[in-house]
């Protein structure tokens, strides 16, 4: 195994950190895109634009299932 100098090791660490940051950023973008799609669907299908409206719809649906 080749021995690394401190500088080489720091460069490798920095490169890996940058790769990780890039992947985390991509993950956040995908999550946000999913949330946006869900929000658009709820607004288009049910006219829901707030969390309170969603909770209300879910509560009403649960009540119907219990009956």
PDB file of N, CA, C and O in Angstrom:
ATOM      1  N   UNK A   1       0.847  -1.186   0.000  1.00  0.00           N
ATOM      2  CA  UNK A   1       0.000   0.000   0.000  1.00  0.00           C
ATOM      3  C   UNK A   1       0.886   1.241   0.000  1.00  0.00           C
ATOM      4  O   UNK A   1       1.834   1.351   0.778  1.00  0.00           O
ATOM      5  N   UNK A   2       0.556   2.159  -0.882  1.00  0.00           N
ATOM      6  CA  UNK A   2       1.339   3.387  -1.019  1.00  0.00           C
ATOM      7  C   UNK A   2       1.071   4.309   0.169  1.00  0.00           C
ATOM      8  O   UNK A   2      -0.070   4.490   0.594  1.00  0.00           O
ATOM      9  N   UNK A   3       2.122   4.869   0.676  1.00  0.00           N
ATOM     10  CA  UNK A   3       1.978   5.824   1.775  1.00  0.00           C
ATOM     11  C   UNK A   3       1.632   7.189   1.206  1.00  0.00           C
ATOM     12  O   UNK A   3       2.202   7.632   0.209  1.00  0.00           O
ATOM     13  N   UNK A   4       0.704   7.830   1.849  1.00  0.00           N
ATOM     14  CA  UNK A   4       0.266   9.157   1.413  1.00  0.00           C
ATOM     15  C   UNK A   4       0.892  10.228   2.288  1.00  0.00           C
ATOM     16  O   UNK A   4       1.085  10.049   3.491  1.00  0.00           O
ATOM     17  N   UNK A   5       1.199  11.329   1.656  1.00  0.00           N
ATOM     18  CA  UNK A   5       1.651  12.475   2.448  1.00  0.00           C
ATOM     19  C   UNK A   5       0.417  13.115   3.081  1.00  0.00           C
ATOM     20  O   UNK A   5      -0.713  12.847   2.672  1.00  0.00           O
ATOM     21  N   UNK A   6       0.643  13.936   4.052  1.00  0.00           N
ATOM     22  CA  UNK A   6      -0.472  14.631   4.702  1.00  0.00           C
ATOM     23  C   UNK A   6      -1.263  15.459   3.694  1.00  0.00           C
ATOM     24  O   UNK A   6      -2.491  15.523   3.743  1.00  0.00           O
ATOM     25  N   UNK A   7      -0.535  16.084   2.786  1.00  0.00           N
ATOM     26  CA  UNK A   7      -1.190  16.924   1.776  1.00  0.00           C
ATOM     27  C   UNK A   7      -2.067  16.080   0.849  1.00  0.00           C
ATOM     28  O   UNK A   7      -3.195  16.465   0.542  1.00  0.00           O
ATOM     29  N   UNK A   8      -1.555  14.944   0.407  1.00  0.00           N
ATOM     30  CA  UNK A   8      -2.334  14.050  -0.462  1.00  0.00           C
ATOM     31  C   UNK A   8      -3.578  13.532   0.255  1.00  0.00           C
ATOM     32  O   UNK A   8      -4.663  13.449  -0.321  1.00  0.00           O
ATOM     33  N   UNK A   9      -3.392  13.193   1.501  1.00  0.00           N
ATOM     34  CA  UNK A   9      -4.523  12.713   2.296  1.00  0.00           C
ATOM     35  C   UNK A   9      -5.585  13.798   2.443  1.00  0.00           C
ATOM     36  O   UNK A   9      -6.776  13.519   2.308  1.00  0.00           O
ATOM     37  N   UNK A  10      -5.168  15.020   2.716  1.00  0.00           N
ATOM     38  CA  UNK A  10      -6.113  16.133   2.833  1.00  0.00           C
ATOM     39  C   UNK A  10      -6.839  16.378   1.516  1.00  0.00           C
ATOM     40  O   UNK A  10      -8.033  16.676   1.510  1.00  0.00           O
ATOM     41  N   UNK A  11      -6.128  16.255   0.408  1.00  0.00           N
ATOM     42  CA  UNK A  11      -6.754  16.432  -0.906  1.00  0.00           C
ATOM     43  C   UNK A  11      -7.820  15.368  -1.151  1.00  0.00           C
ATOM     44  O   UNK A  11      -8.913  15.661  -1.633  1.00  0.00           O
ATOM     45  N   UNK A  12      -7.474  14.121  -0.805  1.00  0.00           N
ATOM     46  CA  UNK A  12      -8.453  13.033  -0.978  1.00  0.00           C
ATOM     47  C   UNK A  12      -9.684  13.253  -0.101  1.00  0.00           C
ATOM     48  O   UNK A  12     -10.817  13.057  -0.541  1.00  0.00           O
ATOM     49  N   UNK A  13      -9.447  13.660   1.134  1.00  0.00           N
ATOM     50  CA  UNK A  13     -10.553  13.919   2.057  1.00  0.00           C
ATOM     51  C   UNK A  13     -11.440  15.036   1.508  1.00  0.00           C
ATOM     52  O   UNK A  13     -12.665  14.924   1.521  1.00  0.00           O
ATOM     53  N   UNK A  14     -10.824  16.100   1.033  1.00  0.00           N
ATOM     54  CA  UNK A  14     -11.579  17.232   0.485  1.00  0.00           C
ATOM     55  C   UNK A  14     -12.402  16.806  -0.726  1.00  0.00           C
ATOM     56  O   UNK A  14     -13.557  17.204  -0.877  1.00  0.00           O
ATOM     57  N   UNK A  15     -11.796  15.997  -1.582  1.00  0.00           N
ATOM     58  CA  UNK A  15     -12.504  15.515  -2.770  1.00  0.00           C
ATOM     59  C   UNK A  15     -13.719  14.687  -2.375  1.00  0.00           C
ATOM     60  O   UNK A  15     -14.794  14.848  -2.954  1.00  0.00           O
ATOM     61  N   UNK A  16     -13.560  13.809  -1.402  1.00  0.00           N
ATOM     62  CA  UNK A  16     -14.673  12.969  -0.937  1.00  0.00           C
ATOM     63  C   UNK A  16     -15.778  13.818  -0.300  1.00  0.00           C
ATOM     64  O   UNK A  16     -16.964  13.548  -0.485  1.00  0.00           O
ATOM     65  N   UNK A  17     -15.374  14.842   0.448  1.00  0.00           N
ATOM     66  CA  UNK A  17     -16.362  15.740   1.054  1.00  0.00           C
ATOM     67  C   UNK A  17     -17.180  16.442  -0.024  1.00  0.00           C
ATOM     68  O   UNK A  17     -18.398  16.575   0.097  1.00  0.00           O
ATOM     69  N   UNK A  18     -16.506  16.886  -1.070  1.00  0.00           N
ATOM     70  CA  UNK A  18     -17.204  17.561  -2.173  1.00  0.00           C
ATOM     71  C   UNK A  18     -18.176  16.606  -2.867  1.00  0.00           C
ATOM     72  O   UNK A  18     -19.290  16.994  -3.221  1.00  0.00           O
ATOM     73  N   UNK A  19     -17.746  15.347  -3.062  1.00  0.00           N
ATOM     74  CA  UNK A  19     -18.626  14.349  -3.675  1.00  0.00           C
ATOM     75  C   UNK A  19     -19.848  14.097  -2.792  1.00  0.00           C
ATOM     76  O   UNK A  19     -20.971  14.007  -3.288  1.00  0.00           O
ATOM     77  N   UNK A  20     -19.624  13.984  -1.489  1.00  0.00           N
ATOM     78  CA  UNK A  20     -20.717  13.760  -0.550  1.00  0.00           C
ATOM     79  C   UNK A  20     -21.678  14.942  -0.547  1.00  0.00           C
ATOM     80  O   UNK A  20     -22.894  14.753  -0.559  1.00  0.00           O
ATOM     81  N   UNK A  21     -21.145  16.150  -0.530  1.00  0.00           N
ATOM     82  CA  UNK A  21     -21.992  17.346  -0.560  1.00  0.00           C
ATOM     83  C   UNK A  21     -22.849  17.378  -1.822  1.00  0.00           C
ATOM     84  O   UNK A  21     -24.025  17.740  -1.782  1.00  0.00           O
ATOM     85  N   UNK A  22     -22.238  16.993  -2.940  1.00  0.00           N
ATOM     86  CA  UNK A  22     -22.966  16.964  -4.202  1.00  0.00           C
ATOM     87  C   UNK A  22     -24.100  15.944  -4.152  1.00  0.00           C
ATOM     88  O   UNK A  22     -25.213  16.232  -4.592  1.00  0.00           O
ATOM     89  N   UNK A  23     -23.828  14.764  -3.625  1.00  0.00           N
ATOM     90  CA  UNK A  23     -24.860  13.731  -3.512  1.00  0.00           C
ATOM     91  C   UNK A  23     -25.981  14.146  -2.568  1.00  0.00           C
ATOM     92  O   UNK A  23     -27.156  13.903  -2.845  1.00  0.00           O
ATOM     93  N   UNK A  24     -25.616  14.771  -1.456  1.00  0.00           N
ATOM     94  CA  UNK A  24     -26.628  15.233  -0.514  1.00  0.00           C
ATOM     95  C   UNK A  24     -27.509  16.313  -1.133  1.00  0.00           C
ATOM     96  O   UNK A  24     -28.715  16.360  -0.889  1.00  0.00           O
ATOM     97  N   UNK A  25     -26.902  17.167  -1.925  1.00  0.00           N
ATOM     98  CA  UNK A  25     -27.654  18.205  -2.615  1.00  0.00           C
ATOM     99  C   UNK A  25     -28.636  17.591  -3.611  1.00  0.00           C
ATOM    100  O   UNK A  25     -29.784  18.022  -3.708  1.00  0.00           O
ATOM    101  N   UNK A  26     -28.178  16.586  -4.347  1.00  0.00           N
ATOM    102  CA  UNK A  26     -29.057  15.901  -5.297  1.00  0.00           C
ATOM    103  C   UNK A  26     -30.224  15.233  -4.572  1.00  0.00           C
ATOM    104  O   UNK A  26     -31.360  15.265  -5.044  1.00  0.00           O
ATOM    105  N   UNK A  27     -29.932  14.629  -3.422  1.00  0.00           N
ATOM    106  CA  UNK A  27     -30.989  13.983  -2.640  1.00  0.00           C
ATOM    107  C   UNK A  27     -32.025  15.010  -2.188  1.00  0.00           C
ATOM    108  O   UNK A  27     -33.227  14.759  -2.283  1.00  0.00           O
ATOM    109  N   UNK A  28     -31.576  16.150  -1.702  1.00  0.00           N
ATOM    110  CA  UNK A  28     -32.495  17.200  -1.263  1.00  0.00           C
ATOM    111  C   UNK A  28     -33.364  17.697  -2.415  1.00  0.00           C
ATOM    112  O   UNK A  28     -34.560  17.932  -2.246  1.00  0.00           O
ATOM    113  N   UNK A  29     -32.752  17.855  -3.583  1.00  0.00           N
ATOM    114  CA  UNK A  29     -33.509  18.299  -4.757  1.00  0.00           C
ATOM    115  C   UNK A  29     -34.581  17.288  -5.135  1.00  0.00           C
ATOM    116  O   UNK A  29     -35.699  17.672  -5.479  1.00  0.00           O
ATOM    117  N   UNK A  30     -34.258  16.013  -5.076  1.00  0.00           N
ATOM    118  CA  UNK A  30     -35.234  14.970  -5.403  1.00  0.00           C
ATOM    119  C   UNK A  30     -36.380  14.945  -4.397  1.00  0.00           C
ATOM    120  O   UNK A  30     -37.544  14.809  -4.774  1.00  0.00           O
ATOM    121  N   UNK A  31     -36.051  15.074  -3.140  1.00  0.00           N
ATOM    122  CA  UNK A  31     -37.094  15.103  -2.103  1.00  0.00           C
ATOM    123  C   UNK A  31     -38.009  16.296  -2.330  1.00  0.00           C
ATOM    124  O   UNK A  31     -39.231  16.172  -2.251  1.00  0.00           O
ATOM    125  N   UNK A  32     -37.417  17.454  -2.614  1.00  0.00           N
ATOM    126  CA  UNK A  32     -38.225  18.652  -2.854  1.00  0.00           C
ATOM    127  C   UNK A  32     -39.107  18.484  -4.080  1.00  0.00           C
ATOM    128  O   UNK A  32     -40.256  18.925  -4.085  1.00  0.00           O
ATOM    129  N   UNK A  33     -38.573  17.845  -5.128  1.00  0.00           N
ATOM    130  CA  UNK A  33     -39.365  17.610  -6.338  1.00  0.00           C
ATOM    131  C   UNK A  33     -40.555  16.695  -6.031  1.00  0.00           C
ATOM    132  O   UNK A  33     -41.663  16.926  -6.516  1.00  0.00           O
ATOM    133  N   UNK A  34     -40.323  15.665  -5.230  1.00  0.00           N
ATOM    134  CA  UNK A  34     -41.425  14.766  -4.844  1.00  0.00           C
ATOM    135  C   UNK A  34     -42.494  15.523  -4.059  1.00  0.00           C
ATOM    136  O   UNK A  34     -43.690  15.362  -4.300  1.00  0.00           O
ATOM    137  N   UNK A  35     -42.048  16.344  -3.126  1.00  0.00           N
ATOM    138  CA  UNK A  35     -42.999  17.116  -2.315  1.00  0.00           C
ATOM    139  C   UNK A  35     -43.820  18.054  -3.193  1.00  0.00           C
ATOM    140  O   UNK A  35     -45.023  18.218  -2.994  1.00  0.00           O
ATOM    141  N   UNK A  36     -43.159  18.656  -4.153  1.00  0.00           N
ATOM    142  CA  UNK A  36     -43.861  19.561  -5.061  1.00  0.00           C
ATOM    143  C   UNK A  36     -44.907  18.811  -5.874  1.00  0.00           C
ATOM    144  O   UNK A  36     -46.018  19.304  -6.070  1.00  0.00           O
ATOM    145  N   UNK A  37     -44.554  17.620  -6.347  1.00  0.00           N
ATOM    146  CA  UNK A  37     -45.507  16.813  -7.119  1.00  0.00           C
ATOM    147  C   UNK A  37     -46.697  16.405  -6.264  1.00  0.00           C
ATOM    148  O   UNK A  37     -47.840  16.455  -6.717  1.00  0.00           O
ATOM    149  N   UNK A  38     -46.430  16.006  -5.038  1.00  0.00           N
ATOM    150  CA  UNK A  38     -47.520  15.625  -4.132  1.00  0.00           C
ATOM    151  C   UNK A  38     -48.411  16.835  -3.865  1.00  0.00           C
ATOM    152  O   UNK A  38     -49.637  16.727  -3.885  1.00  0.00           O
ATOM    153  N   UNK A  39     -47.790  17.984  -3.615  1.00  0.00           N
ATOM    154  CA  UNK A  39     -48.563  19.201  -3.374  1.00  0.00           C
ATOM    155  C   UNK A  39     -49.416  19.581  -4.566  1.00  0.00           C
ATOM    156  O   UNK A  39     -50.577  19.958  -4.409  1.00  0.00           O
ATOM    157  N   UNK A  40     -48.850  19.486  -5.753  1.00  0.00           N
ATOM    158  CA  UNK A  40     -49.604  19.812  -6.969  1.00  0.00           C
ATOM    159  C   UNK A  40     -50.765  18.841  -7.153  1.00  0.00           C
ATOM    160  O   UNK A  40     -51.860  19.251  -7.536  1.00  0.00           O
ATOM    161  N   UNK A  41     -50.535  17.563  -6.886  1.00  0.00           N
ATOM    162  CA  UNK A  41     -51.596  16.564  -7.015  1.00  0.00           C
ATOM    163  C   UNK A  41     -52.734  16.843  -6.029  1.00  0.00           C
ATOM    164  O   UNK A  41     -53.908  16.822  -6.400  1.00  0.00           O
ATOM    165  N   UNK A  42     -52.371  17.105  -4.775  1.00  0.00           N
ATOM    166  CA  UNK A  42     -53.401  17.370  -3.762  1.00  0.00           C
ATOM    167  C   UNK A  42     -54.209  18.619  -4.107  1.00  0.00           C
ATOM    168  O   UNK A  42     -55.424  18.657  -3.911  1.00  0.00           O
ATOM    169  N   UNK A  43     -53.528  19.633  -4.618  1.00  0.00           N
ATOM    170  CA  UNK A  43     -54.228  20.866  -4.978  1.00  0.00           C
ATOM    171  C   UNK A  43     -55.148  20.630  -6.181  1.00  0.00           C
ATOM    172  O   UNK A  43     -56.291  21.086  -6.193  1.00  0.00           O
ATOM    173  N   UNK A  44     -54.648  19.922  -7.180  1.00  0.00           N
ATOM    174  CA  UNK A  44     -55.441  19.681  -8.386  1.00  0.00           C
ATOM    175  C   UNK A  44     -56.614  18.738  -8.110  1.00  0.00           C
ATOM    176  O   UNK A  44     -57.736  18.996  -8.545  1.00  0.00           O
ATOM    177  N   UNK A  45     -56.360  17.671  -7.406  1.00  0.00           N
ATOM    178  CA  UNK A  45     -57.376  16.632  -7.199  1.00  0.00           C
ATOM    179  C   UNK A  45     -58.399  17.008  -6.126  1.00  0.00           C
ATOM    180  O   UNK A  45     -59.598  16.795  -6.303  1.00  0.00           O
ATOM    181  N   UNK A  46     -57.917  17.569  -5.009  1.00  0.00           N
ATOM    182  CA  UNK A  46     -58.792  17.823  -3.862  1.00  0.00           C
ATOM    183  C   UNK A  46     -58.932  19.293  -3.496  1.00  0.00           C
ATOM    184  O   UNK A  46     -59.708  19.632  -2.602  1.00  0.00           O
ATOM    185  N   UNK A  47     -58.206  20.158  -4.161  1.00  0.00           N
ATOM    186  CA  UNK A  47     -58.270  21.580  -3.835  1.00  0.00           C
ATOM    187  C   UNK A  47     -57.606  21.913  -2.503  1.00  0.00           C
ATOM    188  O   UNK A  47     -57.929  22.923  -1.878  1.00  0.00           O
ATOM    189  N   UNK A  48     -56.693  21.076  -2.080  1.00  0.00           N
ATOM    190  CA  UNK A  48     -56.020  21.265  -0.793  1.00  0.00           C
ATOM    191  C   UNK A  48     -54.752  22.085  -1.007  1.00  0.00           C
ATOM    192  O   UNK A  48     -53.917  21.761  -1.852  1.00  0.00           O
ATOM    193  N   UNK A  49     -54.629  23.157  -0.222  1.00  0.00           N
ATOM    194  CA  UNK A  49     -53.438  23.999  -0.334  1.00  0.00           C
ATOM    195  C   UNK A  49     -52.730  24.201   1.001  1.00  0.00           C
ATOM    196  O   UNK A  49     -51.645  24.780   1.046  1.00  0.00           O
ATOM    197  N   UNK A  50     -53.341  23.725   2.094  1.00  0.00           N
ATOM    198  CA  UNK A  50     -52.714  23.886   3.407  1.00  0.00           C
ATOM    199  C   UNK A  50     -52.695  22.553   4.151  1.00  0.00           C
ATOM    200  O   UNK A  50     -53.444  21.631   3.828  1.00  0.00           O
ATOM    201  N   UNK A  51     -51.841  22.478   5.130  1.00  0.00           N
ATOM    202  CA  UNK A  51     -51.758  21.286   5.976  1.00  0.00           C
ATOM    203  C   UNK A  51     -53.069  21.091   6.737  1.00  0.00           C
ATOM    204  O   UNK A  51     -53.529  19.961   6.901  1.00  0.00           O
ATOM    205  N   UNK A  52     -53.663  22.176   7.198  1.00  0.00           N
ATOM    206  CA  UNK A  52     -54.927  22.081   7.933  1.00  0.00           C
ATOM    207  C   UNK A  52     -56.016  21.455   7.066  1.00  0.00           C
ATOM    208  O   UNK A  52     -56.795  20.633   7.548  1.00  0.00           O
ATOM    209  N   UNK A  53     -56.076  21.833   5.809  1.00  0.00           N
ATOM    210  CA  UNK A  53     -57.066  21.249   4.906  1.00  0.00           C
ATOM    211  C   UNK A  53     -56.812  19.763   4.713  1.00  0.00           C
ATOM    212  O   UNK A  53     -57.755  18.974   4.668  1.00  0.00           O
ATOM    213  N   UNK A  54     -55.554  19.377   4.599  1.00  0.00           N
ATOM    214  CA  UNK A  54     -55.203  17.971   4.452  1.00  0.00           C
ATOM    215  C   UNK A  54     -55.585  17.190   5.710  1.00  0.00           C
ATOM    216  O   UNK A  54     -56.163  16.107   5.622  1.00  0.00           O
ATOM    217  N   UNK A  55     -55.261  17.738   6.871  1.00  0.00           N
ATOM    218  CA  UNK A  55     -55.617  17.074   8.129  1.00  0.00           C
ATOM    219  C   UNK A  55     -57.122  16.915   8.254  1.00  0.00           C
ATOM    220  O   UNK A  55     -57.607  15.880   8.711  1.00  0.00           O
ATOM    221  N   UNK A  56     -57.849  17.923   7.855  1.00  0.00           N
ATOM    222  CA  UNK A  56     -59.309  17.864   7.908  1.00  0.00           C
ATOM    223  C   UNK A  56     -59.841  16.756   7.003  1.00  0.00           C
ATOM    224  O   UNK A  56     -60.709  15.983   7.407  1.00  0.00           O
ATOM    225  N   UNK A  57     -59.321  16.680   5.782  1.00  0.00           N
ATOM    226  CA  UNK A  57     -59.739  15.633   4.849  1.00  0.00           C
ATOM    227  C   UNK A  57     -59.406  14.253   5.403  1.00  0.00           C
ATOM    228  O   UNK A  57     -60.223  13.336   5.316  1.00  0.00           O
ATOM    229  N   UNK A  58     -58.232  14.101   5.963  1.00  0.00           N
ATOM    230  CA  UNK A  58     -57.840  12.809   6.528  1.00  0.00           C
ATOM    231  C   UNK A  58     -58.723  12.437   7.716  1.00  0.00           C
ATOM    232  O   UNK A  58     -59.107  11.277   7.865  1.00  0.00           O
ATOM    233  N   UNK A  59     -59.044  13.408   8.553  1.00  0.00           N
ATOM    234  CA  UNK A  59     -59.906  13.166   9.709  1.00  0.00           C
ATOM    235  C   UNK A  59     -61.293  12.695   9.246  1.00  0.00           C
ATOM    236  O   UNK A  59     -61.844  11.733   9.782  1.00  0.00           O
ATOM    237  N   UNK A  60     -61.836  13.381   8.254  1.00  0.00           N
ATOM    238  CA  UNK A  60     -63.157  13.002   7.734  1.00  0.00           C
ATOM    239  C   UNK A  60     -63.121  11.595   7.128  1.00  0.00           C
ATOM    240  O   UNK A  60     -64.056  10.812   7.299  1.00  0.00           O
ATOM    241  N   UNK A  61     -62.052  11.292   6.432  1.00  0.00           N
ATOM    242  CA  UNK A  61     -61.907   9.968   5.821  1.00  0.00           C
ATOM    243  C   UNK A  61     -61.813   8.884   6.894  1.00  0.00           C
ATOM    244  O   UNK A  61     -62.420   7.822   6.758  1.00  0.00           O
ATOM    245  N   UNK A  62     -61.074   9.142   7.933  1.00  0.00           N
ATOM    246  CA  UNK A  62     -60.948   8.169   9.031  1.00  0.00           C
ATOM    247  C   UNK A  62     -62.300   7.934   9.701  1.00  0.00           C
ATOM    248  O   UNK A  62     -62.653   6.800  10.023  1.00  0.00           O
ATOM    249  N   UNK A  63     -63.046   9.007   9.905  1.00  0.00           N
ATOM    250  CA  UNK A  63     -64.381   8.864  10.527  1.00  0.00           C
ATOM    251  C   UNK A  63     -65.263   7.970   9.684  1.00  0.00           C
ATOM    252  O   UNK A  63     -65.982   7.127  10.222  1.00  0.00           O
ATOM    253  N   UNK A  64     -65.223   8.137   8.363  1.00  0.00           N
ATOM    254  CA  UNK A  64     -66.031   7.305   7.476  1.00  0.00           C
ATOM    255  C   UNK A  64     -65.641   5.837   7.549  1.00  0.00           C
ATOM    256  O   UNK A  64     -66.504   4.960   7.501  1.00  0.00           O
ATOM    257  N   UNK A  65     -64.366   5.571   7.664  1.00  0.00           N
ATOM    258  CA  UNK A  65     -63.892   4.187   7.746  1.00  0.00           C
ATOM    259  C   UNK A  65     -64.338   3.529   9.044  1.00  0.00           C
ATOM    260  O   UNK A  65     -64.595   2.325   9.071  1.00  0.00           O
ATOM    261  N   UNK A  66     -64.434   4.305  10.119  1.00  0.00           N
ATOM    262  CA  UNK A  66     -64.823   3.761  11.422  1.00  0.00           C
ATOM    263  C   UNK A  66     -66.313   3.437  11.458  1.00  0.00           C
ATOM    264  O   UNK A  66     -66.735   2.591  12.247  1.00  0.00           O
ATOM    265  N   UNK A  67     -67.105   4.078  10.636  1.00  0.00           N
ATOM    266  CA  UNK A  67     -68.548   3.861  10.656  1.00  0.00           C
ATOM    267  C   UNK A  67     -68.949   2.582  10.005  1.00  0.00           C
ATOM    268  O   UNK A  67     -70.137   2.265   9.947  1.00  0.00           O
TER     269      UNK A  67
END
